[in-house]
Amino acid sequence: MRLTKHSHACVAVESGDGRLLVDPGVYTPDAAALLAGADAVLLTHEHPDHVHAEVVLAALADRPELVVYGPEAVVGGWVTRFPGRAAAVAPGDAFAVGGIDVEVHGGTHAVVHADLPVIANVGYLIGGRVYHPGDSYAPPGVDVEVLLVPVSGPWVKLGEAADYVRAVAPARAIQIHDAMLSEIGAASVTRFLGTGVLSPIDVERVAVGEAIDL
């Protein structure tokens, strides 16, 4: 498998004949180009930093082979418009695209503030190895080899991020959801989420566009 880190929360996972793109949002400036090379798109929740709806809909219209998965709140209105190509998913679901197995976990977005409603948020275990949690620190309750860890945002606290890594206990952890960080902030996150500080393993910082063979 190959994992490529794109801007903010967007990643691509490739294996065999399949290429999955997760959460191409408005903070991913090359979202349209990335969608052009994807077999399927996995969306965790409705916030625009995770789904650039206009770009995804354009890709669905242009590429009849493209399929999109996400919570009902995201894709519900697309199901009749693109029959068989937009599917609503919920925790407990499983499917395969291009030979890559995907399990759906999670359920709700992390609490931002008590005055704001809690929305649906799913996480995806891809190929039985890579877990993308969307905006949540809820452990999936399954073995995870590579954990993607959100490190910035209005709901994020680094102590909770470290506890999340400890609870999931992956072999490897990689930072995502980082577009809101300055260079100083990103370096600080890497330091605090490093071995011997808050996290039992280094939560790696991967450059945008960098690919990692797993």
C-alpha positions in Angstrom: 0.0 0.0 0.0 1.0 3.6 -0.6 -0.2 6.6 1.4 0.1 10.1 0.1 -0.4 13.1 2.4 -2.2 16.0 0.7 -3.2 19.3 2.2 -5.1 19.4 5.5 -7.1 16.2 6.1 -6.9 14.8 2.6 -4.9 11.6 1.9 -4.8 9.1 -0.9 -4.3 5.4 -0.3 -3.3 3.1 -3.2 -3.1 -0.7 -3.4 -3.2 -3.0 -6.4 -5.7 -1.6 -8.8 -7.4 0.8 -6.4 -6.9 4.4 -5.4 -9.0 6.0 -2.7 -9.1 9.7 -1.9 -10.2 10.7 1.6 -11.6 14.1 2.5 -10.8 16.4 -0.4 -11.9 19.7 1.1 -11.7 23.4 0.4 -8.2 23.6 2.0 -7.0 21.1 -0.6 -6.2 23.4 -3.6 -5.6 20.5 -6.0 -8.7 18.6 -5.1 -10.0 18.6 -8.7 -6.8 17.1 -10.0 -6.7 14.5 -7.2 -10.3 13.5 -7.9 -9.4 12.9 -11.6 -7.1 10.0 -10.5 -9.3 8.5 -7.8 -11.5 5.3 -8.1 -13.5 6.3 -5.0 -13.9 9.2 -2.6 -14.4 8.6 1.1 -15.9 11.5 3.0 -15.9 11.6 6.8 -18.4 14.4 7.5 -20.0 17.5 6.1 -17.6 20.3 7.1 -16.2 22.1 4.0 -12.6 21.5 5.1 -13.3 17.8 4.5 -15.6 18.0 1.5 -15.4 20.5 -1.3 -18.9 19.7 -2.5 -18.8 21.7 -5.7 -15.6 20.0 -6.9 -16.8 16.5 -5.9 -20.1 16.9 -7.7 -18.3 18.1 -10.8 -16.1 15.0 -10.7 -19.1 12.8 -10.3 -20.7 14.5 -13.4 -17.5 14.2 -15.5 -16.4 10.7 -14.5 -19.1 8.0 -14.6 -16.8 5.4 -13.0 -16.2 7.5 -9.9 -18.0 6.5 -6.6 -18.4 8.5 -3.4 -19.1 7.2 0.1 -20.0 9.3 3.1 -22.6 9.9 5.9 -26.2 10.5 4.9 -25.8 14.2 5.8 -23.2 14.5 3.1 -24.2 12.3 0.3 -28.0 11.9 0.9 -28.9 14.4 -1.7 -26.6 12.9 -4.3 -27.9 9.3 -4.2 -30.8 9.9 -6.6 -28.8 12.3 -8.7 -26.0 9.7 -9.2 -27.7 6.3 -8.7 -25.3 3.5 -7.7 -22.4 6.0 -7.5 -23.1 7.8 -4.2 -23.6 5.7 -1.1 -24.5 6.7 2.4 -22.5 4.8 5.0 -22.7 4.4 8.8 -20.6 2.7 11.5 -20.6 -1.1 11.0 -20.7 -0.9 7.2 -18.0 -2.5 5.0 -17.3 -2.4 1.2 -14.4 -2.8 -1.2 -13.1 -0.6 -4.1 -10.5 -1.7 -6.5 -9.6 -4.6 -4.3 -9.2 -2.4 -1.2 -11.4 -3.3 1.8 -12.9 -0.5 3.8 -14.6 -0.7 7.2 -16.7 2.2 8.6 -16.3 3.2 12.2 -16.9 6.2 14.4 -20.3 7.9 14.6 -20.0 11.5 15.7 -17.8 14.6 15.4 -15.8 15.7 18.4 -17.4 18.3 20.5 -16.4 21.8 19.5 -18.5 23.7 22.0 -21.6 22.8 24.1 -23.6 25.4 22.2 -22.9 23.8 18.8 -24.7 20.7 17.6 -22.8 17.4 17.3 -22.9 16.1 13.7 -22.3 12.7 12.1 -18.7 11.8 11.5 -17.4 8.4 10.3 -13.9 7.0 10.3 -12.5 4.6 7.7 -10.2 1.6 8.2 -8.6 1.2 4.8 -7.1 -2.1 3.7 -7.3 -3.3 7.3 -4.2 -1.1 8.1 -4.8 2.7 7.7 -7.4 4.5 9.9 -8.6 8.0 9.0 -10.8 9.3 11.9 -12.2 12.4 10.3 -12.7 14.9 13.2 -12.8 12.5 16.2 -10.6 11.0 18.8 -12.9 8.0 19.4 -10.8 4.8 19.1 -12.2 2.5 16.4 -11.9 -0.6 18.7 -9.9 -2.5 16.1 -6.2 -3.1 15.4 -4.7 -0.2 13.5 -1.3 -0.2 11.9 -1.1 3.4 10.7 -3.2 6.0 12.5 -3.9 9.4 11.0 -4.0 12.0 13.8 -5.7 15.4 13.6 -3.4 18.0 15.1 -5.2 21.4 14.7 -8.7 22.8 14.7 -11.3 24.4 17.0 -11.9 21.0 18.7 -8.3 19.8 19.0 -6.3 19.6 22.2 -2.9 18.1 22.1 -3.2 16.2 25.3 -6.3 14.5 23.9 -4.4 13.7 20.7 -1.7 12.0 22.7 -4.3 10.0 24.6 -5.9 9.0 21.3 -2.6 7.6 20.1 -2.1 5.8 23.4 -5.6 4.3 23.2 -5.3 3.1 19.6 -1.7 1.9 20.0 -0.8 1.9 16.3 2.6 0.9 15.0 2.8 4.2 13.2 1.1 7.6 13.5 1.0 10.5 11.0 -0.3 14.0 11.4 -3.2 15.3 9.4 -5.7 18.2 9.8 -2.9 20.7 9.9 -3.7 23.5 7.5 -4.4 25.9 10.4 -0.9 25.6 11.8 2.0 28.0 11.2 5.5 26.6 10.7 6.2 27.3 14.4 2.9 25.7 15.4 3.6 22.6 13.3 7.1 22.2 14.8 5.6 22.6 18.3 3.0 19.9 17.6 5.7 17.5 16.4 7.7 18.1 19.5 4.9 17.6 21.9 3.6 14.5 20.1 7.0 12.9 20.0 8.4 10.0 21.9 9.3 10.8 25.5 7.0 13.9 25.7 3.2 13.1 25.4 3.0 10.2 22.9 4.5 6.7 23.2 5.5 6.9 19.5 6.5 9.8 17.2 3.5 11.3 15.5 5.2 11.9 12.2 4.9 15.1 10.2 4.7 14.3 6.5 5.1 17.0 3.8 2.2 17.7 1.5 2.6 15.6 -1.6 4.9 13.1 0.1 4.2 9.4 -0.4 5.0 6.6 2.0 5.1 2.9 1.1 3.5 0.8 3.9 
